[in-house]
Amino acid sequence: MTVLQTLKKLVLGETWLLPLGVVAVVALSLLLQSALGKGWDHVGGFVVLAGVAFVLVLSVSLSARPR
C-alpha cells in the first residue's frame, strides 16, 4: 500500500485509531487547559497541533506496515 492509499483509508474512517487518538488529544488538552490557566492561551494551539500530527503519523505508520 502506498502512503496516499493509507491516508485515504484513515480519512474515510476505515480505522478507529485516528478518531480515538484525536479524542484523546482533545481530552488531554482540556485537562492541560485547566492546569495551565493563562499559559494555555500561548501554547494551547501548538499542543493540539502537535498531538494531532503525532496521532496522524502514528496511524499512517501502523497502517502502512506489511502484515
Secondary structure, 3 states (H helix, E strand, C coil): CCHHHHHHHHHCCCCCHHHHHHHHHHHHHHHHHHHHHHHHHHHHHHHHHHHHHHHHHHHHHHHHCCC
